[in-house]
Amino acid sequence: MFPREHGTWAMLLVPWAIGALIHQGGAVAKLLVLGGALLFFLAHTHLVAWWRFHLAARAEPGGTRSERRFVLGFGIAGIVVTAPLIGTMHPAWLLLLATTAAALTAVSLWLVAMRLDHGLPGQALAAMGLPLTAPAAYGAGGDGDSRMAIAVWLLNAAFFLWAVFYVRLKIAARAHREPRGSATGTLRRAGSTLVVDGVLLVTAIAALGIASIPLRAMLAVVPAAAQTVAGIVRLDRPATLKRVGIAMTLHAAAFALLMIAFAR
């Protein structure tokens, strides 16, 4: 019933915490956003599972019916939980969030059909889509700045995209372990990841400018940046996947705490 990918839970919950805590007020509405996000996330998870059954050459009728029940159950519960938000959040903002979520769901189903959902496209889509809980929680506080809502989404999406590319780099290094080579060879292997990290860093700085967030908020990404440097230096000695997962969880927690401290 519940997804076991810990990374996706972090992509959902950490942005919500940032969006909720950098803007005071609307505690009940923010909790409704959290409840609705969890329910819609579970509905989406089972929708994807149902779609896989549907596309399979030998779909199991029982499995298909079970997934449909979960989709309907979680989806209806999500609508019930979030219905009170209609009176607390701006209708245009709610419509934008709902439309964006629906579009991302359609893309995710297409990726399943193309068998790309477990690859980089699916992981990148999750890193950009799940952090929508940040602007949703921020907007639930009422009287918020739309520029800040966009900024918190961009900052969270940039952080979790970094996590996606970094974990993929470590997995590739572990699968194709090579003896310690020159610095040039290491940079060649990690070059694309460094380029992406540079783009994400520029995106994060631009997000700060959009909402006039103090530049010191970039300290929230310092632990992640240090992890990137250390990980690339030790690319020939990759850590276990469990250690990488624990490190990513700790970095997500540090990012949330520092962002809340500097962006409020």
C-alpha positions in Angstrom: 0.0 0.0 0.0 2.9 2.4 0.8 5.9 3.1 -1.5 9.2 1.9 0.0 11.4 4.5 -1.9 12.6 6.7 1.0 13.8 9.3 -1.4 10.3 10.0 -2.7 9.0 10.5 0.8 11.8 13.1 1.4 10.9 14.9 -1.8 7.3 15.2 -0.6 7.8 16.0 3.1 10.9 18.2 3.3 9.5 20.8 0.8 6.2 20.8 2.8 8.1 21.5 6.0 10.0 24.4 4.4 7.0 25.9 2.8 5.0 25.6 6.0 7.6 26.9 8.4 8.9 29.9 6.5 5.5 31.5 6.6 3.6 31.8 9.9 -0.1 31.3 10.2 -2.6 28.9 8.7 -1.5 25.9 10.8 -4.7 24.0 10.1 -4.7 24.7 6.4 -1.0 23.6 6.2 -1.9 20.3 7.9 -4.7 19.8 5.4 -2.2 20.4 2.6 0.0 17.7 4.1 -2.8 15.3 4.5 -4.0 15.9 1.0 -0.5 15.6 -0.5 0.0 12.3 1.2 -3.3 10.9 0.0 -2.9 12.2 -3.5 0.6 10.8 -3.6 -0.7 7.4 -2.6 -3.4 7.6 -5.2 -0.9 8.5 -7.8 1.4 5.6 -6.7 -1.5 3.1 -7.2 -2.6 4.8 -10.4 0.9 4.1 -11.8 0.7 0.5 -10.6 -2.7 0.1 -12.2 -1.3 1.5 -15.5 1.5 -1.0 -15.4 -1.0 -3.8 -15.0 -3.1 -2.4 -17.9 0.0 -2.2 -20.1 1.2 -5.7 -19.2 0.6 -8.4 -21.8 -0.8 -10.7 -19.0 -2.5 -8.4 -16.6 -3.9 -9.9 -13.5 -7.6 -8.9 -13.1 -7.4 -9.2 -9.3 -4.4 -6.9 -9.2 -6.0 -4.4 -11.5 -9.2 -4.3 -9.4 -7.2 -3.9 -6.2 -5.2 -0.9 -7.6 -8.4 0.7 -8.9 -9.9 0.5 -5.4 -6.8 2.1 -3.9 -6.8 4.9 -6.5 -10.4 5.7 -5.8 -10.1 5.4 -2.1 -7.1 7.6 -1.7 -8.2 10.0 -4.4 -11.6 10.6 -2.8 -10.1 10.9 0.7 -7.6 13.5 -0.7 -10.5 15.5 -2.2 -12.4 15.5 1.1 -9.3 16.5 3.1 -8.4 19.4 0.8 -11.9 20.7 0.1 -11.7 23.2 3.1 -8.7 24.8 1.4 -11.0 26.3 -1.2 -12.0 28.8 1.3 -8.5 29.6 2.6 -6.3 29.7 -0.5 -6.7 31.9 -3.6 -8.8 30.0 -6.2 -6.3 30.8 -9.0 -3.4 29.4 -6.9 -5.4 26.2 -6.2 -6.2 25.9 -9.9 -2.6 26.3 -10.9 -1.4 23.7 -8.4 -4.1 21.2 -9.5 -3.4 21.8 -13.2 0.3 21.4 -12.7 -0.1 18.2 -10.7 -2.5 16.8 -13.3 0.0 17.5 -16.1 2.8 15.9 -14.2 0.7 12.8 -13.6 0.0 12.6 -17.3 3.7 12.8 -18.0 4.5 10.1 -15.4 2.0 7.7 -17.0 3.6 8.4 -20.4 7.0 7.6 -18.9 5.6 4.3 -17.6 4.4 3.5 -21.1 7.9 4.3 -22.4 9.5 2.3 -19.6 11.4 5.4 -18.5 9.8 5.9 -15.1 12.6 4.2 -13.2 15.3 5.9 -15.2 16.6 9.5 -15.1 13.4 11.0 -16.7 11.1 9.5 -14.0 13.5 10.4 -11.2 13.9 14.0 -12.4 10.1 14.3 -12.8 9.7 13.2 -9.2 12.3 15.7 -8.0 10.4 18.6 -9.7 6.9 17.4 -9.1 6.8 16.3 -5.5 8.3 19.6 -4.1 5.1 21.3 -5.2 4.1 20.7 -1.5 6.4 23.6 -0.7 4.4 26.3 -2.5 1.1 24.6 -1.5 2.1 24.7 2.2 3.4 28.3 1.8 0.2 29.5 0.1 -2.0 27.8 2.7 -0.6 30.3 5.3 -2.6 33.1 3.5 -1.4 36.5 2.3 1.8 35.0 1.0 4.0 36.4 -1.8 3.6 34.5 -5.0 7.3 35.1 -5.8 8.3 33.4 -2.5 6.0 30.4 -3.4 7.8 30.1 -6.8 11.2 30.5 -5.1 10.7 27.8 -2.5 9.6 25.4 -5.3 12.7 26.2 -7.4 15.0 25.8 -4.4 13.6 22.4 -3.4 13.5 21.2 -7.0 17.1 22.2 -7.5 18.2 20.5 -4.3 16.4 17.2 -5.1 17.6 17.2 -8.7 21.1 17.5 -7.3 20.4 14.4 -5.1 19.1 12.5 -8.1 22.2 13.1 -10.2 24.6 12.6 -7.3 23.1 9.2 -6.3 23.1 8.1 -10.0 26.8 9.0 -10.2 27.6 6.9 -7.1 25.5 4.0 -8.4 27.4 4.1 -11.7 30.7 4.3 -9.9 29.8 1.3 -7.8 28.6 -0.7 -10.8 31.7 0.1 -12.9 34.4 0.3 -10.3 37.7 1.4 -11.7 41.1 1.7 -10.1 42.2 5.0 -8.8 43.1 7.2 -11.7 44.2 10.7 -12.5 42.2 13.8 -11.6 41.5 14.2 -15.3 39.9 10.8 -15.4 37.8 11.4 -12.3 36.5 14.7 -13.7 35.7 13.0 -17.0 33.5 10.5 -15.2 31.9 13.2 -13.1 31.9 15.9 -15.6 28.2 15.8 -16.6 27.2 15.7 -12.9 29.3 18.8 -12.2 27.8 20.6 -15.2 24.3 19.8 -13.9 25.2 20.9 -10.4 26.5 24.2 -11.8 23.1 24.8 -13.6 21.2 23.9 -10.4 23.4 26.3 -8.3 22.6 29.1 -10.7 18.9 28.2 -10.6 19.0 28.3 -6.8 20.7 31.7 -6.7 18.2 33.0 -9.2 15.4 31.7 -7.0 16.7 33.7 -4.1 16.7 36.8 -6.2 13.1 36.2 -7.3 11.9 36.4 -3.7 14.6 38.7 -2.3 15.7 36.0 0.0 19.1 36.9 1.6 22.0 35.3 -0.2 23.1 33.7 3.1 20.3 31.2 2.6 22.7 29.5 0.1 24.4 28.1 3.2 21.6 25.5 3.2 23.3 23.8 0.2 26.9 23.9 1.6 26.6 20.4 3.2 25.4 19.0 -0.2 28.2 20.8 -2.1 30.8 19.4 0.3 29.3 16.0 -0.2 29.6 16.3 -4.0 33.3 17.3 -3.7 34.1 14.5 -1.2 32.1 11.9 -3.3 33.9 12.8 -6.5 37.3 12.7 -4.8 36.5 9.2 -3.6 34.7 8.1 -6.7 37.0 5.0 -7.0 35.9 3.9 -3.5 32.1 4.2 -3.7 30.1 3.9 -0.5 27.4 1.3 -0.1 24.0 2.3 -1.3 22.7 2.2 2.3 25.3 4.8 3.3 24.5 7.0 0.3 20.8 6.8 1.3 21.5 7.8 4.9 23.7 10.6 3.7 21.0 12.0 1.4 18.5 11.8 4.2 20.8 13.8 6.5 21.5 16.4 3.8 17.8 16.8 3.2 17.2 17.4 6.9 20.1 19.9 7.0 18.8 21.7 3.9 15.4 22.0 5.5 16.6 23.3 8.8 19.0 25.8 7.3 16.6 27.0 4.6 13.9 27.6 7.2 16.4 29.5 9.5 17.7 31.8 6.7 14.6 32.3 4.5 12.0 33.2 7.2 
